[in-house]
Amino acid sequence: MTLLRVEKVSKRFGGICANEDISFDLDAGQIVGLIGPNGAGKTTMFNCIAGYAHPTFGKIWLDGKEVSGLRPDQCARIGIGRTFQVARTFHSMSALENVMVGAVLVNRSIPAAREYGWKLLELVSLAKFADKPAASMTISEQRRLAVARSLAIKPRLLLMDEVMAGLNPSEVKEMVDTVKKIRDKGISCLIVEHVLEGIMPIADKIVVLDYGRKIAEGPPEVVSNDPVVIAAYLGDE
């Protein structure tokens, strides 16, 4: 069943076209990778899906309901969660308190939000750091904390923006394991990623952008051998 549908979306900033006529689908339970060189328009597409920007043309649908034009808080309430390239944690707050910030959106009771926050910290393997200030956590831990806080709104679709960037191989493996656990909970994932060795083994489908346009879409093994994709990453030579 199609959960997310992006239909001929273009986003312009004055004379600059960040996204042009992009279409793709994401089915319920899928992990889809959104990749491409720097400046390809990946984060702009995320912003359009999550309500931080509105498409200039085209439409975006979540479970058959149009969401293009909604505010970020409205997108969150209907089941779209997201992380950012830079982990936006509240540094002076503990890991548990960070997750509770998201949890109170769907759990009006503070005790219920606290209990749910604990469960999410366990899911991302951070329960032992529950009382630790976010500022004292490593980049890898803060990335997983940001994922837990995004999960706290109980999304049907989670957008993850470069959650593996800057991590060492063991930390990438931890994040990959986290993404698999999220998928196993029935949450669909759309992931912008430059760490191809992290996204390629777990994605059901890869969508490739270059200069704001979609240049390829398909299974990872097909996309990774596409001459157009290889040229976009490595150059024609």
C-alpha positions in Angstrom: 0.0 0.0 0.0 1.3 3.4 -0.9 2.0 5.6 2.1 3.8 8.6 0.6 3.3 9.9 -2.9 5.3 12.8 -4.3 3.7 13.9 -7.5 5.5 16.2 -10.0 6.9 18.4 -7.2 8.9 21.5 -8.0 10.3 24.0 -5.5 11.6 27.4 -6.6 13.4 30.0 -4.6 13.2 33.1 -6.9 15.1 32.1 -10.0 16.6 29.0 -8.4 14.9 25.7 -9.0 15.9 23.4 -6.1 13.5 20.6 -7.1 12.0 20.1 -10.5 9.1 17.8 -11.5 10.0 15.1 -9.0 7.7 12.1 -8.5 8.2 8.9 -6.4 6.2 6.6 -4.1 7.0 5.0 -0.7 5.0 2.0 0.4 4.0 1.2 4.0 6.9 -0.6 5.8 9.5 0.4 3.2 12.9 2.0 3.7 13.7 4.3 0.8 17.0 6.1 0.3 17.1 9.6 -1.2 20.6 10.1 -2.4 22.6 12.4 -4.7 25.6 14.8 -4.8 25.7 17.9 -2.6 23.2 20.5 -3.8 21.0 17.9 -5.5 17.8 19.1 -3.7 17.4 16.3 -1.2 16.9 18.4 2.0 14.6 20.8 0.1 12.4 17.7 -0.8 12.4 16.7 2.9 11.3 20.2 3.8 8.5 20.1 1.4 7.3 16.7 2.7 7.5 17.8 6.4 5.9 21.2 6.0 9.0 23.4 6.4 8.6 24.5 2.7 5.7 24.3 0.4 6.0 23.1 -3.2 5.8 25.7 -5.9 4.1 23.1 -8.1 2.9 19.6 -7.6 1.4 17.7 -4.7 2.4 15.4 -1.8 0.1 12.8 -0.3 0.3 10.8 2.9 -2.0 7.8 3.0 -4.2 9.3 0.3 -4.5 12.7 2.0 -2.9 15.8 0.5 -0.3 17.2 2.9 1.5 19.8 0.6 0.9 23.2 2.2 0.5 22.0 5.8 2.6 23.5 8.6 5.3 21.4 10.3 3.2 20.9 13.4 0.3 19.8 11.3 2.5 17.3 9.5 3.8 16.0 12.8 0.2 15.5 14.1 -0.8 13.4 11.1 2.3 11.1 11.4 5.3 12.7 9.7 8.4 12.8 11.9 11.9 14.1 10.9 15.4 14.6 12.0 17.8 17.3 10.7 21.4 17.2 9.3 22.6 18.7 12.6 21.2 16.8 15.6 19.0 19.4 17.2 19.1 18.2 20.8 18.3 20.4 23.9 21.9 20.3 25.3 21.0 21.3 28.9 18.3 18.6 29.2 18.8 14.9 29.8 18.3 12.3 27.1 15.0 11.3 28.6 13.8 14.9 28.8 14.7 15.4 25.2 12.5 12.5 24.1 9.7 13.6 26.4 9.5 16.9 24.5 8.3 14.9 21.5 6.2 12.5 23.6 4.0 15.1 25.1 2.5 15.8 21.7 0.8 12.5 21.8 0.9 11.8 25.6 -0.7 14.6 27.6 0.1 12.8 30.8 3.7 13.5 31.9 4.1 10.1 33.5 2.9 8.5 30.3 5.3 10.6 28.2 8.1 9.6 30.6 7.3 5.9 30.3 7.1 6.1 26.5 10.4 8.0 26.4 12.1 5.2 28.3 10.8 2.7 25.7 12.2 4.8 22.8 15.6 5.2 24.5 15.7 1.4 24.8 14.8 1.1 21.1 17.8 3.2 20.1 20.1 1.7 22.7 20.4 4.8 24.8 18.5 3.8 28.0 21.7 3.8 30.1 22.1 7.4 29.2 18.6 8.5 30.2 19.8 10.9 32.9 22.9 12.1 30.9 22.8 15.7 29.6 22.6 15.7 25.8 25.6 18.1 25.6 27.8 15.4 27.1 26.8 12.8 24.5 28.8 11.8 21.4 27.7 12.8 17.9 26.5 9.3 17.3 24.5 9.2 20.5 23.0 12.6 19.8 22.0 11.4 16.4 20.2 8.4 17.8 18.7 10.7 20.5 17.3 12.9 17.8 15.8 9.8 16.1 14.2 8.8 19.4 12.6 12.2 19.9 11.2 12.1 16.3 9.8 8.7 17.0 8.1 10.1 20.2 5.3 11.6 18.1 4.4 8.1 16.9 5.0 8.8 13.2 3.9 6.6 10.3 6.7 8.0 8.2 10.1 9.0 9.6 12.3 11.3 7.5 16.0 11.0 8.5 18.4 13.6 7.1 22.0 12.3 7.0 21.9 10.4 10.3 25.1 8.5 9.4 27.2 11.5 8.3 30.5 11.8 10.2 30.2 8.5 12.0 32.9 5.8 12.1 32.1 2.3 10.8 31.0 0.9 14.1 28.7 3.9 14.7 27.3 3.5 11.2 26.4 -0.1 12.1 24.7 1.0 15.2 22.6 3.5 13.2 21.8 0.8 10.6 20.6 -1.5 13.4 18.5 1.3 14.7 16.8 1.9 11.3 16.1 -1.8 11.0 14.4 -1.8 14.5 12.3 1.2 13.4 11.2 -0.6 10.2 10.4 -3.7 12.2 8.0 -1.5 14.3 6.0 -0.8 11.1 7.3 2.7 10.6 8.3 3.6 7.0 11.6 5.5 6.6 12.7 8.0 3.9 16.5 8.6 4.4 18.7 11.2 2.9 22.2 9.8 3.1 25.7 10.2 1.7 27.1 7.1 3.5 26.1 4.7 0.7 27.6 1.7 2.5 25.0 2.4 5.3 21.9 3.0 3.2 22.4 0.6 0.2 22.2 -2.7 2.2 18.9 -1.8 4.0 16.9 0.2 1.4 14.1 -1.4 -0.5 14.4 1.4 -3.1 16.8 4.2 -3.9 15.8 7.5 -5.5 18.6 9.6 -6.9 18.5 13.4 -7.4 21.0 15.6 -9.3 20.7 19.3 -9.8 17.1 19.2 -8.5 15.9 16.4 -10.9 15.3 12.7 -10.4 17.8 10.8 -12.5 17.2 7.3 -11.3 14.9 5.2 -9.1 14.9 1.5 -8.3 16.5 -1.3 -6.2 19.9 -0.5 -4.8 21.7 -3.0 -6.9 20.3 -1.6 -10.1 20.8 2.1 -9.1 24.4 1.6 -8.0 25.3 0.3 -11.4 23.4 2.9 -13.4 25.9 4.8 -15.6 24.0 8.1 -15.1 24.2 7.8 -11.3 27.9 6.9 -11.5 28.5 10.0 -13.7 26.6 12.2 -11.3 28.8 11.1 -8.3 32.2 10.6 -10.0 32.0 12.7 -13.2 31.8 11.6 -16.9 35.5 10.6 -17.0 
